[in-house]
């Protein structure tokens, strides 16, 4: 069986520490990518909400035009 020395333990602990530092760095990268994706999703949701608002305004305008042209009976 191999002798376990302080130097060997120190080398193993150093490697673990390096791996942990690399893992922390990778986690930070993933977090920043997730934040970017979240930002894009929010922007997309806002765009969709704006499209629905525009469609609603256009529907009101078309209804008004239909009434003016006599294509539809006015609501009582």
Secondary structure as UniProt FT lines:
FT   HELIX           6..69
//
